[in-house]
């Protein structure tokens, strides 16, 4: 009997599989894998760069936004400040203009059309107190601006003077003289103030007299231009610089200096917040006697 021999035929294993089984990688596969890794690294690096770029742009945007907001806030504040300054400046300018108008013309005289300027340098007038002149034929004066009435309290007037940026006009209580309540004006001035002519005209009188029969005082009378029938009388002055027959100009010609009167308890002191002296002005008919009293 013949012996049978078994022949085993092994199937051929693909080369790449065999290589993998042996732990070997072909050169092409290795290059492909390396290319993929490089590509992945590039993608990662690109994504990181994009992320950093986005973060940088975000930071820049935030800085710009904050700067814009700060600028807007500052601009709003500056605009608000500018507006406040403009309003304040306009108020100051308006007050200054009003004060200049008062100094230029603080009263008109009755129905004569005569206008009187304040007889002092701009800024030197504290207040103007109207009262009854001793003479019943003295002309009433009509204030050209707001004026406290005769029934106003002295406290109200004092407070108004303290808070005012310009002269305060007020009418003082009755003296029982029977003359108009605004027929004379006591004009309180700062110490050592020069006294200016309140009208354009010619000096018709310069004299001394006894105030209340016991104090020597000076009186200057002026005939206003266009009003030969009127005399503007000014008293409580010293260092007289005006002469009889001299031509004077309102608010420019100095006729003297206000004189202190510590011996006299003037009614106007009740209305002032502090001690101050004054000059007295009234307008008389040209035919009236020369004598004038406070």
C-alpha distance (Angstrom), angle and dihedral (degrees) to the residues before:
residue distance angle dihedral
X1 . . .
X2 3.75 . .
X3 3.81 120.4 .
X4 3.86 114.8 -123.3
X5 3.77 116.7 -135.9
X6 3.86 118.0 -148.8
X7 3.71 115.1 -139.5
X8 3.84 116.1 -163.3
X9 3.82 114.6 -157.2
X10 3.74 114.6 -156.7
X11 3.79 117.6 -146.4
X12 3.76 115.0 -122.8
X13 3.85 112.8 -104.1
X14 3.83 116.1 -142.3
X15 3.75 112.6 -103.3
X16 3.83 96.9 -124.7
X17 3.78 92.1 50.3
X18 3.73 90.2 48.3
X19 3.74 90.7 48.8
X20 3.76 90.9 52.0
X21 3.75 89.7 48.7
X22 3.77 89.6 53.3
X23 3.82 90.5 46.7
X24 3.74 91.6 -109.8
X25 3.83 124.5 133.9
X26 3.70 123.8 -161.5
X27 3.81 119.6 -118.3
X28 3.81 92.5 -113.5
X29 3.79 93.7 51.5
X30 3.78 91.1 47.6
X31 3.80 91.7 51.4
X32 3.79 91.6 48.1
X33 3.80 91.8 50.5
X34 3.79 91.6 47.9
X35 3.81 90.0 49.9
X36 3.78 90.4 52.4
X37 3.80 91.5 49.6
X38 3.77 91.3 49.5
X39 3.78 90.7 48.4
X40 3.81 90.9 50.5
X41 3.82 91.3 48.8
X42 3.78 90.2 50.1
X43 3.76 91.3 50.2
X44 3.81 90.1 49.4
X45 3.79 92.0 48.1
X46 3.80 91.1 47.0
X47 3.79 90.8 50.0
X48 3.79 90.2 49.5
X49 3.78 91.0 49.9
X50 3.79 90.3 49.0
X51 3.80 90.0 48.8
X52 3.80 91.6 50.1
X53 3.79 89.7 46.8
X54 3.78 91.6 50.6
X55 3.78 90.9 48.3
X56 3.82 90.2 49.3
X57 3.79 91.9 48.5
X58 3.80 89.9 47.7
X59 3.82 91.0 51.1
X60 3.80 91.0 47.9
X61 3.80 90.5 48.1
X62 3.80 91.2 50.8
X63 3.82 91.3 49.3
X64 3.80 91.4 48.7
X65 3.81 91.3 46.7
X66 3.79 92.5 49.3
X67 3.80 90.5 46.7
X68 3.78 91.2 50.0
X69 3.79 91.4 48.6
X70 3.80 90.8 48.6
X71 3.79 90.6 49.2
X72 3.77 91.7 49.2
X73 3.79 91.7 48.4
X74 3.80 91.9 47.1
X75 3.76 90.5 44.7
X76 3.79 91.1 50.5
X77 3.77 90.5 47.3
X78 3.78 91.3 47.3
X79 3.78 91.0 46.9
X80 3.77 90.1 48.9
X81 3.79 90.0 47.4
X82 3.80 91.4 46.7
X83 3.78 90.1 49.1
X84 3.80 91.2 49.0
X85 3.80 90.3 47.4
X86 3.80 91.2 48.0
X87 3.80 91.9 49.5
X88 3.80 91.1 46.5
X89 3.80 91.4 47.0
X90 3.77 91.2 50.1
X91 3.81 90.2 49.6
X92 3.80 91.1 49.8
X93 3.80 91.3 46.8
X94 3.80 90.7 48.8
X95 3.80 91.0 49.5
X96 3.79 91.0 47.5
X97 3.79 91.3 50.0
X98 3.81 91.3 48.0
X99 3.80 90.9 50.3
X100 3.79 91.7 50.0
X101 3.79 89.7 50.8
X102 3.81 89.9 51.9
X103 3.80 91.4 50.5
X104 3.80 91.1 47.6
X105 3.79 93.8 49.6
X106 3.79 122.6 0.1
X107 3.82 96.8 161.2
X108 3.78 143.5 12.4
X109 3.80 117.8 -142.6
X110 3.80 113.5 -117.6
X111 3.79 111.3 -75.0
X112 3.82 93.5 -36.3
X113 3.79 95.5 98.5
X114 3.81 91.4 -128.5
X115 3.79 114.8 143.2
X116 3.80 124.0 -155.9
X117 3.79 126.1 -152.7
X118 3.77 122.2 -150.5
X119 3.83 106.2 -92.3
X120 3.80 96.4 -130.1
X121 3.77 144.0 72.7
X122 3.79 115.7 -81.3
X123 3.80 109.2 -83.1
X124 3.83 96.5 20.2
X125 3.81 98.5 94.6
X126 3.81 116.1 94.8
X127 3.79 100.2 178.1
X128 3.79 144.8 -29.4
X129 3.80 118.6 -128.9
X130 3.81 116.7 -167.3
X131 3.79 119.0 -153.8
X132 3.79 143.1 158.9
X133 3.80 114.0 -69.4
X134 3.78 117.3 -133.5
X135 3.79 89.3 -121.9
X136 3.76 114.4 72.0
X137 3.82 91.3 -152.5
X138 3.80 93.7 59.9
X139 3.78 111.0 119.7
X140 3.80 119.4 -107.8
X141 3.80 114.8 -117.3
X142 3.79 122.0 -138.7
X143 3.85 115.4 -147.3
X144 3.80 113.9 -129.5
X145 3.83 92.4 -151.5
X146 3.79 136.8 40.1
X147 3.79 112.1 -55.2
X148 3.81 129.5 -173.1
X149 3.80 111.0 -116.3
X150 3.76 128.7 -121.0
X151 3.80 92.6 -97.0
X152 3.80 94.8 55.8
X153 3.79 115.7 114.4
X154 3.78 121.8 -111.8
X155 3.82 88.9 -124.5
X156 3.80 91.7 58.6
X157 3.79 91.4 50.4
X158 3.81 93.1 47.1
X159 3.80 91.5 51.0
X160 3.80 90.6 47.8
X161 3.80 91.0 52.9
X162 3.81 91.4 49.0
X163 3.81 92.8 52.3
X164 3.80 98.6 37.3
X165 3.80 125.5 100.0
X166 3.80 91.6 -154.8
X167 3.80 143.6 26.8
X168 3.80 117.3 -46.3
X169 3.79 118.5 -145.2
X170 3.81 121.2 -151.1
X171 3.80 140.8 160.8
X172 3.78 116.5 -125.1
X173 3.78 125.4 -140.2
X174 3.80 122.2 -83.9
X175 3.78 121.0 -72.7
X176 3.79 91.6 -164.9
X177 3.79 93.3 -118.1
X178 3.79 98.1 127.1
X179 3.82 93.0 -127.6
X180 3.82 124.6 117.6
X181 3.80 113.9 -72.4
X182 3.81 91.3 -122.9
X183 3.82 98.5 41.5
X184 3.83 91.5 110.3
X185 3.80 134.5 32.8
X186 3.80 128.6 -152.8
X187 3.81 107.2 -158.7
X188 3.82 113.1 -159.9
X189 3.80 112.7 -147.7
X190 3.76 139.0 -175.8
X191 3.83 113.9 -92.7
X192 3.83 117.5 -75.1
X193 3.80 92.5 9.8
X194 3.78 118.4 166.7
X195 3.79 114.6 -122.1
X196 3.80 115.9 -131.6
X197 3.76 130.2 -163.2
X198 3.84 110.6 -91.5
X199 3.83 92.4 -152.9
X200 3.77 143.6 31.0
X201 3.78 108.0 -105.7
X202 3.78 148.7 87.1
X203 3.80 128.7 -61.2
X204 3.82 109.1 -117.4
X205 3.80 100.1 173.5
X206 3.79 139.7 26.9
X207 3.80 115.3 172.1
X208 3.76 147.3 136.9
X209 3.79 124.2 -117.9
X210 3.79 138.4 171.1
X211 3.81 111.4 -97.0
X212 3.79 108.1 -141.2
X213 3.80 86.4 -10.3
X214 3.79 93.8 -73.6
X215 3.84 112.2 62.8
X216 3.78 126.3 62.3
X217 3.77 111.9 -128.0
X218 3.81 137.4 168.5
X219 3.78 127.3 -118.1
X220 3.82 126.0 -164.7
X221 3.80 121.6 -171.5
X222 3.81 122.9 -163.5
X223 3.80 128.6 -166.7
X224 3.82 105.8 -142.5
X225 3.79 119.4 -134.0
X226 3.79 110.4 -96.0
X227 3.81 92.8 14.5
X228 3.81 109.4 81.9
X229 3.79 89.9 160.2
X230 3.84 93.6 61.4
X231 3.79 134.9 73.5
X232 3.80 123.6 -163.6
X233 3.81 106.3 -149.2
X234 3.81 121.7 -159.1
X235 3.81 124.5 -174.0
X236 3.85 139.4 171.4
X237 3.80 94.9 60.2
X238 3.80 136.3 125.5
X239 3.81 138.0 -173.9
X240 3.78 89.3 50.8
X241 3.80 113.5 -149.6
X242 3.81 98.2 173.5
X243 3.78 124.6 89.9
X244 3.78 132.4 -159.3
X245 3.81 109.5 -87.5
X246 3.82 93.3 18.3
X247 3.79 118.9 138.9
X248 3.79 114.1 -126.3
X249 3.81 134.7 -167.4
X250 3.77 124.4 -145.3
X251 3.82 114.7 -103.2
X252 3.82 91.0 -2.3
X253 3.79 109.1 65.3
X254 3.80 114.9 73.1
X255 3.80 110.6 -145.1
X256 3.81 97.0 179.0
X257 3.77 144.8 -54.7
X258 3.80 130.4 -74.9
X259 3.78 110.6 -99.9
X260 3.80 123.9 -141.6
X261 3.78 115.6 -117.0
X262 3.81 105.4 -168.8
X263 3.81 90.6 155.1
X264 3.81 92.2 62.4
X265 3.79 122.8 75.9
X266 3.80 96.4 -149.5
X267 3.79 120.7 -161.3
X268 3.80 91.7 -127.8
X269 3.81 90.7 66.9
X270 3.81 88.2 71.6
X271 3.81 88.4 64.3
X272 3.81 100.2 42.2
X273 3.83 123.6 87.3
X274 3.80 91.0 -138.2
X275 3.79 141.3 14.4
X276 3.81 113.5 -69.3
X277 3.78 137.9 155.0
X278 3.77 125.7 -131.6
X279 3.79 146.6 -160.0
X280 3.79 120.6 -127.8
X281 3.81 123.5 -134.8
X282 3.77 130.9 -177.1
X283 3.80 135.9 156.9
X284 3.79 118.2 -128.5
X285 3.80 134.9 -178.7
X286 3.80 111.3 -93.6
X287 3.81 90.0 -118.9
X288 3.81 94.2 56.0
X289 3.77 122.9 108.8
X290 3.79 116.7 -89.0
X291 3.80 95.1 -120.8
X292 3.81 114.5 106.8
X293 3.79 128.2 178.1
X294 3.79 131.6 -168.6
